[in-house]
Amino acid sequence: MDTALTILLDGLVFSSYLFIVSLGLTIIFGVMKILNVTHGSFYAWGAYAAAFFIGLAANAGWPDWVGFLIIFASAILVGVVLGLILERGILQFMYHRDEVLIVLATFGTFLVLEDVILLVFGVDPYFAFQPMQLLGAVELGGIARDAYGLTLIGLAVTLALGCWLALKRTRWGKLLSAVIFDRELSMSMGLNVTRVYIVTFVLGAILGALGGAYIAPTVSVAPGFGVDVIVLSFAVVVIGGMGSVPGAMIGALAVGIVRALAVHKFPQFELFVIYAVMATVLVFRPEGLFAPVKARKI
Amino acid sequence: MRQFKKAAIAAVVAAALAPAGMAVAQDKPVKMSVVAFLSGAAAGPFGVPSRNGAEVVIAAINAGKLPAPYNSKGLAGREIEAEYIDEAGGNTKQVAEYRNMVEKRGVDVALGYISSGTCAALTPVAEELKKLTVYAICGTPRIFEEAKPQYVFRTMSHATSDNVAAAYYVKEHFPKIKSYTAINQNYAWGQDSWRDFDASMALLTKAKASAKLQWPKIFQGQYSTEISALLLDKAELVHTSLWDGDLESFVFQGQTRGLFKKKKVIFTVAETSVYRLGKRMPDGLVIGARGPYGAIVRDRPSALNKWFIAAYKDRFGQYPSGPAYQYAQAVLAVKVGYDAAAKKAGGFPTQDQVIEAMKGAEFESFSTNVKMGLGNGHQAVTENGYGITKWDAKAGELKLEKVKFYPAECVNPPEGVESVEWIKGGMKGAKC
């Protein structure tokens, strides 16, 4: 029983992490049809910014709970600054070009931003453990769990609900749905698609940065931090269906639970289990589990 | 007459330049590439101290300021011209970089390399290009056990000694341990480390290995699920060869969840974090330095050790950790080879003469004695040791207590015997 509960909790924690880091990627793809490799940079910059400022706050003697404010502030700061620079500085000139070229442009930008991290933060890892230590551990399923890890589940649920409400219950969400459905038609109806693109890209960047910033207190934030997350979030988005928020949620849950099961019961399979899930889904549904329906243009 | 004047001037100029030209040719520096992780997760704990260690010793060699008996200037009298290369980017990139440095930039010695994967990939290339290559750290024993490279050397012990020493330490300090499990990165380094530790434990103790071992991928960083599995496992001891940022993430995550209070954990490489994490590293961790290096030998009173610590601290403002010692040792081994070869040859030696001199060499390094005792004289053996972390509030630093060293002949297989065969065969010939 303890093992089952532990597997479930481990699966949910990892799923939540995957969902948070995949959400921005899938939103950007859904609206803009851009496979954004720079997402890894948003994640890494978010983590570095949070770790750096949390360290500063700790050195200044500020209370540890300030770290939580810093996490969200760092995500917004990084998302807005980097998102605007990339969308206005590079991507807006490429929308009419081939999708592969845009992927290459984002990949190039990712490499540049990785090196800029080295220039700005150096090669020494940053530690921002204060928020995790503040919350301490709780006993669940017969073992101690870090309470901070459990808050990931709450954050993921909040983000999922927030996205659903924003898309289904607000005017902006309806406009966004229209652009997702048909960009040209939306423009012809007088919709300011450029603004929708800017807002979407910045929002996606903030979510990517939030993933990194929130995970920063649990790890050593080091160069190369954003590389693995691209592969992981791509896998989740492909499983769920590119551009689908519910798909990202289901994809993250599937990967997280199966991985937790593998680690506890068949640890030798841990390395490839994520890709096994992806391959299995793609065999039966090449477009992913919840790929948005495409309108047929005549 | 005019023709004669021209010829005379040309002869004078040629005569004036000739000795200078010859002198330039004689004083041509030895080009050395020093390769270490300068970016990526391994840069902070491993790559940067490695480069720094090499830099301190290269500068001292060029100035002739190493303590005796290494106080002659340069390598066989010639200055070292060092270039520092990033090891990050994977094996394909490193192979291409190696070819560039040898074939295009004419490097005389390729030195360094931290990752076992990189060393395994480079060895056949080094043999193909016939270039003196000195591995400073990478741990997998397979390099000299699966082949007999002629141009490649490794100047510290391989992973077998780390894990045999770990098993001895467990046997002596925690004799009541009944079962053990592990978390190791899923590639050559992690797999070899576990293989040797498990085989040694089976030989030296009655403890049983857990059926469920954790194999996260390298640079994973997140260990929440693995820590849950370790906590649920009934094994009392956890073996790990985690290194770089992975090691430090694991320490933070494990500490929050009480892993180190519930289990005894033995880290084969964690010395790299002693100075970096300080108080943030919990008490009671059993840690090694992959040999007698770094914090584990800080109090050794030899002149070379005192000089190295002082020079490093003076240059970088901190104590040298294990990787700094290991790269410094690799550079020193090259000096030993060049100087011995030059003495024998009566002049600046060829590469083949240097290789011949390095084969089987024995020399005093900064913190220990090194013997190129395995792999037909190409693989070093040294003693190996472990200690237990304890925060010293008075001194304000993390210290190691109950430090125990095991002689090279105790924790390394004899020449010509593969590590696994040696351990499984009862460690015949071991002198402890």
Interface residues (C-beta under 8 A of the other chain):
Chain A: D2 T3 T6 L9 D10 G11 V13 F14 Y17 L118 V123 D124 P125 F127 F129 M132 Q133 G136 A137 G142 I143 A144 R145 D146 Y148 G149 I215 T218 V219 S220 A222 P223 G224 F225 V227 D228 R259 A260 V263 H264 K265 P267 Q268 E270 L271
Chain B: L38 S39 G40 A41 A43 G44 P45 G47 V48 A88 N186 K212 L213 Q214 W215 P216 K217 F219 Q220 G221 Q222 S224 T225 E226 S228 A229 L231 L232 D244 G245 E248 S249 F252 Q253 T256 R257 G258 R280
